[in-house]
Amino acid sequence: MKRLIKILLTTIMVTILSSVSVMAGNTYGNFYFMSNGAKSDSYAELKENDGDTYAYITTLSQSPSGKKSTVFTHGGTFYARTRLDSNKSGVYSPLFTFTSNYAQKKQYGAGMARGGEHYIVRAETDYANYSGGQLMQATRWCP
């Protein structure tokens, strides 16, 4: 019985440590838009040199500071891609398309996941009703 409890506790500790390492590198960002098709860039984030070939983006209903996201409540679609900070015109990840708040991961193309380099997210909206105002979308992402 003691051996079973030790195995169970070891499994729980490994699971906790694994989930912490997956969360490493996540960064929060708020994207602000004045019109459909206007682009907004995030700050640069370092891609860990861990062999992971996926980009991760989660759209959030509000930022950690409590600022509410408004793109989806105004009927908008949120589009995003990761790009190398050193080559912002290049496309590195497949297109992320969001019509509500949820998490997505997309695999980079061959040679596009470059550990040890900084990436940004470039985002834009479509179909949103701006009514003369500014819209915001909060995200959590990891290159």
C-alpha positions, 0 to 999 in steps of 0.5 A: 500500500505504501508503495502504491501511495508513493507511485501515486504521489510521484505521478502527481508531482511529475504531472504538476512539474510538466504543466508548469513547464508547458506554461513557461513562456506564455505572455499576455497581450492586448490588441487595439483596433480602430477599423477592420483590416487595421493591423496590431502587433504584440511585443516580442517574445522569445521562443524557447529552444525546446524543440516545440514546433507549435505556436499557441494563441488563446483569446481571452474575454478580459486581460489580467488587469480586467480590461474587457475584450470587445472584438467578439461582442461587436461581431468581429473575427480576430485573425493572427499569425506569428512572425519573427521580430527580425522579419515582421513581413515574413509569415511563420505560423499558419493563420489563427482564426477566432470568432469566440474566446478559446485556445488554438495551437498550430504547427509551424512549417518546416524550419519556421519554429526557430528556438532562441529567436524572438517572435511577435503576433500580428493581428487584425479584425474583420466583420466587426462593427466599430461604430466609431470606437476602438475595439480590444482583444486580450490574448495569451500566447507563446511562440 
